[in-house]
Amino acid sequence: MKARNYTFDEMCYLVVVDIRSLGGNIKISTVKNFYSGVSRSTVGTVNQINT
């Protein structure tokens, strides 16, 4: 398998697609904030992912 360097946006998009394929509902902005550390409410973010 060939390694691929994903951009930050591509990586976040793939995370969203995976979560949605498992029945979750999440926005790409939530994933970006989670990985960027911008959101101080990480517990709330994790709860949103689990919803």
N, C-alpha and C positions, 0 to 999 in steps of 0.2 A: 504494500500500500504506500503510495506516494504521500509524503507530508505536504500539508497545505497551510500557508500562513493566512489566517482569516483576519479581516479588519475587525475592529471593535463592534461596528454596526452589524456585520455579518454574523459574528459570534452571538450577539444578543438576539438577533432574529432567529437563529437556529435554536436557541434556548426556548424562546417563545413558542416556536413550532413544536418542539418536543413536549413542552408542558401542555399545550392545547391538544396534542394528539393523545395525551393521557387523560383528557377530560377536564383539565384546568382552564381557567380563564384569566389571562394576564395581559397587560399592555407592555409594549416594547419599552416604553419610558420607565416602567417599574423595574424591569430587568437592568436597564442602563443605570438607573439610580442605585440599585442594589450593588452592582459591580463597581461603580464609581465611588461608592461610599458617601454619596451626596446625601442620601436619606438617613436621617438619624434614627428613624423608626424601623430598624431592621426586623424587629419582631413582627410589626404590622405588615411589613413586606413579605415575610415568610408566611404569615397567615393568609395574605392575598394569594400567594402561590398555591397554598394548600386548598383554597376554596374551589 
